[in-house]
Amino acid sequence: MFLTKERINPYFIEKINEKPMFVKSNLSFYREENMGYITCVPKNFPLVNYLIINPTAKIILKLCNGKNIPKIIRDKLLTLYSDVAKDKITKDVVDVLFDFSMCNLIRWEGGNNPFMYINEETLEGDLSISTVMEDELREIYQYFQIIFLKNERQNDKLTYINPTIQFNEYLSELILRQKLFNYSEEFFVLKENNKIIGIITLRIPVEKYSTVAKIGVMVLNGKYIKNMIDYIAKNVPQICVKEITKIELQILKDMNEAKIIENNLINAGFVNEGILKYELGRNDLCIYSYFLI
């Protein structure tokens, strides 16, 4: 959901009207060090073990009080550091706002997080594909309740749940919130007239060296799987907090809809990488992969 930092023009902050607020309560550890440095640990961001705040970042965060727009913060630093080039200070402000927003340590007052990546793709008629945003959390929670808890599975949709996970984690609004705000899972939805009619979730690896994202849930009419995968493949490099080189789907060989899902996956560009014999109990696990590079 986030832009990658490399794609952000630092002077983009001059157009931001939202006001950042540093949320110190989202830290599990905070310690003042020598020479004005701070060591801290975010509460709910598994991809970062700790952060070191330098003296300049410390001043920037102090100005993130919910009252100053980024341009004002930058201008105040220009006054404090009159001997430093404007370009460098502007970049420093953007880097701090971006990094701490990504770690859920900055809340934006008066609007959405300006670093969020918003990209909606229109299909035929009133259909569209988009990446789920923070304010859509309740909507996806209710959608999962209908599909899984109330068991209102429609005949025109394929329903897939990664067999290595517990589906009930998608029935907890708290867990969904953690997934969304910790960037541990991305949610892509198919909408008709702005109402969710399909979803694919992508579980982002928290292991340091893994670049393989796995599909968690897919509830979708088979004819739109290729559209959704094309959209995901195009947008994942823009939004994921780490490099993803492969998307993987794991499915039990004897699952009722396995053959139908397999045909749709191959049509969407997946390849069958093999079968893990007796991987889950006495069940064989088929691995399908989509390579991004």
C-alpha positions in Angstrom: 0.0 0.0 0.0 3.0 2.3 0.4 4.9 4.0 -2.3 8.5 3.0 -2.5 10.8 5.8 -1.3 12.7 5.9 -4.5 9.6 7.0 -6.4 8.9 10.0 -4.2 10.0 13.5 -5.3 11.0 15.2 -2.1 9.2 18.4 -3.2 6.0 16.5 -3.1 5.7 17.6 0.5 4.9 21.1 -0.6 1.5 19.8 -1.8 0.6 17.9 1.4 -2.0 19.5 3.5 -2.4 16.7 6.1 -0.6 17.2 9.4 1.7 14.5 10.8 1.6 13.5 14.4 4.3 11.3 16.1 2.6 8.5 18.0 5.1 7.6 20.7 2.6 5.2 22.3 3.2 2.9 19.3 6.8 2.2 20.6 7.5 -0.7 22.9 11.0 0.7 23.7 12.4 4.3 23.8 15.8 5.3 25.1 17.8 8.5 25.0 21.4 7.8 23.9 24.6 9.9 23.8 25.0 12.8 21.4 21.3 13.4 21.0 20.5 10.0 19.5 17.5 7.8 20.4 17.0 4.0 20.1 13.4 2.8 19.8 11.4 -0.3 18.9 8.1 -0.2 17.1 5.3 -2.3 18.7 3.8 -3.9 15.7 6.1 -3.9 12.8 8.0 -7.2 12.5 10.2 -6.1 9.6 12.0 -3.6 11.7 13.8 -4.8 14.9 14.7 -1.3 16.1 15.2 2.3 14.9 17.9 4.8 15.6 16.7 8.4 15.6 19.4 10.9 14.9 19.3 14.5 16.3 17.8 16.0 13.1 15.1 13.3 12.9 14.4 14.0 16.6 13.7 17.6 15.8 11.5 16.6 12.9 9.5 14.2 15.0 9.1 16.9 17.7 7.5 19.1 15.0 5.1 16.3 14.1 2.5 17.4 16.6 -0.6 17.3 14.5 -0.4 21.1 13.9 2.3 21.5 11.2 2.0 20.5 7.6 5.3 19.0 6.2 6.2 22.3 4.4 6.1 24.2 7.7 8.3 21.5 9.3 10.8 21.8 6.4 10.8 25.6 6.6 11.5 25.5 10.4 14.4 23.3 9.8 15.8 25.6 7.2 15.8 28.3 9.8 17.6 26.1 12.3 20.1 24.9 9.8 20.6 28.0 7.6 24.0 26.6 6.3 22.4 23.4 4.9 21.0 23.2 1.4 17.3 23.2 1.0 17.3 20.1 -1.1 19.0 18.1 1.6 16.7 19.3 4.4 13.7 18.6 2.2 14.9 15.1 1.6 15.6 14.5 5.3 12.0 15.6 6.2 10.5 13.3 3.5 12.7 10.3 4.6 11.7 10.7 8.3 8.0 11.1 7.5 8.0 8.2 5.1 9.9 5.8 7.4 7.9 6.6 10.5 4.6 6.5 8.7 5.5 3.0 7.3 6.3 1.8 10.9 2.9 3.1 12.1 4.6 5.8 14.2 3.1 8.8 12.5 -0.6 9.4 12.2 -1.9 11.9 9.7 -4.5 14.5 10.8 -7.0 15.9 8.3 -6.8 13.2 5.7 -5.2 9.9 4.4 -1.6 9.1 4.7 -0.1 10.9 1.7 2.5 8.2 1.1 -0.1 5.5 0.5 -0.3 4.1 -3.0 -3.8 4.5 -4.5 -4.3 2.8 -7.9 -7.7 1.7 -9.1 -8.0 -0.1 -12.4 -11.3 -0.2 -14.2 -12.5 -3.3 -16.0 -15.7 -3.6 -18.1 -18.9 -1.9 -17.0 -18.9 -1.1 -13.3 -16.1 -3.5 -12.3 -12.8 -2.3 -10.8 -9.7 -3.7 -9.1 -7.9 -1.9 -6.3 -5.6 -2.2 -3.3 -7.4 -2.1 0.0 -6.8 1.1 2.0 -6.9 1.7 5.7 -10.5 3.1 5.6 -11.7 -0.1 3.9 -10.8 -2.4 6.8 -14.4 -2.7 8.1 -15.6 -3.5 4.6 -13.2 -6.4 4.1 -13.9 -7.7 7.6 -17.6 -7.8 6.8 -16.9 -9.5 3.5 -15.0 -12.3 5.2 -17.8 -12.7 7.7 -20.3 -13.3 4.9 -18.0 -15.7 3.0 -16.7 -17.8 5.9 -18.8 -17.3 8.9 -22.2 -17.1 7.3 -21.0 -19.5 4.6 -22.7 -17.6 1.8 -20.5 -19.0 -0.9 -21.8 -18.2 -4.3 -21.7 -20.8 -7.0 -19.9 -18.5 -9.5 -16.9 -18.0 -7.3 -13.8 -20.1 -6.5 -13.0 -20.1 -2.8 -9.4 -20.8 -1.8 -7.8 -20.7 1.6 -4.1 -21.5 2.0 -4.1 -24.9 3.6 -1.2 -24.1 5.9 -3.0 -21.3 7.7 -6.1 -21.0 9.9 -9.0 -19.2 8.1 -10.4 -17.8 11.3 -7.7 -15.2 11.4 -9.6 -13.5 8.7 -12.7 -13.4 10.9 -11.0 -11.2 13.5 -11.1 -7.5 12.9 -8.2 -7.0 15.2 -6.0 -9.5 13.3 -7.0 -8.0 10.0 -6.1 -4.6 11.3 -2.7 -5.9 12.4 -2.2 -7.4 8.9 -3.1 -4.2 7.2 -1.1 -1.8 9.4 1.9 -4.1 9.8 2.1 -4.6 6.1 2.3 -8.3 6.6 -0.5 -9.0 4.2 -1.8 -7.0 1.2 -5.5 -7.1 0.1 -6.6 -6.7 -3.5 -10.3 -6.5 -4.2 -12.6 -6.7 -7.2 -15.6 -4.4 -6.9 -18.8 -3.9 -8.7 -20.5 -0.5 -8.2 -18.0 0.0 -5.3 -19.1 -3.2 -3.6 -16.6 -6.0 -3.0 -17.4 -9.1 -5.0 -14.0 -10.8 -4.9 -10.7 -10.7 -3.1 -7.1 -12.0 -3.2 -4.7 -11.6 -0.3 -1.0 -11.7 -0.5 1.0 -12.7 2.6 4.3 -10.8 2.7 7.2 -12.8 4.1 8.6 -11.6 7.4 11.7 -13.7 7.1 14.6 -11.5 6.3 15.9 -13.4 3.3 12.6 -14.6 1.8 11.2 -12.8 -1.3 8.3 -15.2 -1.8 4.8 -13.9 -1.1 2.0 -16.5 -0.7 -1.6 -16.2 -1.6 -3.6 -16.4 1.7 -7.2 -16.2 0.5 -8.8 -16.1 -2.9 -12.6 -15.7 -3.4 -13.2 -14.8 -7.0 -15.0 -15.7 -10.2 -12.5 -17.7 -12.2 -12.7 -15.5 -15.3 -11.3 -12.6 -13.3 -8.3 -14.4 -11.8 -6.0 -13.3 -14.7 -7.1 -9.7 -14.4 -6.4 -9.7 -10.6 -3.0 -11.4 -11.0 -2.0 -9.0 -13.7 -2.9 -6.1 -11.4 -1.1 -7.6 -8.4 2.0 -8.3 -10.4 2.1 -4.7 -11.7 1.5 -3.1 -8.3 3.3 -5.3 -5.9 6.7 -3.7 -6.7 5.2 -0.3 -5.8 3.6 -1.1 -2.5 5.4 -3.9 -0.7 7.7 -3.0 2.1 10.3 -5.5 0.8 11.3 -7.0 -2.6 9.0 -9.7 -3.8 10.3 -11.9 -6.6 7.7 -14.7 -6.7 4.0 -15.2 -5.8 3.2 -18.7 -4.7 -0.1 -20.5 -4.3 -0.2 -23.8 -2.3 -3.1 -26.1 -2.8 -4.0 -29.6 -1.7 -3.9 -32.0 -4.6 -7.2 -33.6 -3.7 -9.1 -30.4 -3.1 -12.5 -30.3 -4.8 -11.7 -27.2 -6.9 -8.0 -28.0 -7.4 -8.3 -28.7 -11.1 -10.4 -25.6 -11.8 -8.1 -23.4 -9.8 -5.0 -24.9 -11.6 -6.4 -24.2 -15.0 -7.1 -20.5 -14.1 -3.7 -20.1 -12.5 -1.9 -21.4 -15.6 -4.0 -19.1 -17.7 -2.9 -16.2 -15.5 0.8 -17.0 -15.9 1.5 -19.4 -13.0 3.7 -22.5 -13.5 3.5 -25.8 -11.6 6.7 -26.0 -9.6 6.0 -29.5 -8.2 4.2 -31.5 -5.6 5.3 -32.0 -2.0 4.3 -35.6 -1.1 2.5 -36.1 2.2 3.3 -32.5 3.2 0.2 -31.9 5.3 -0.7 -35.1 7.1 -1.2 -37.7 4.3 -2.1 -35.0 1.8 0.1 -33.9 -1.2 0.7 -30.2 -1.6 0.9 -28.7 -5.1 3.0 -25.5 -5.6 2.1 -23.0 -8.3 4.3 -20.0 -8.8 4.2 -16.6 -10.6 7.6 -15.1 -11.2 7.9 -11.3 -11.0 11.5 -11.2 -12.2 
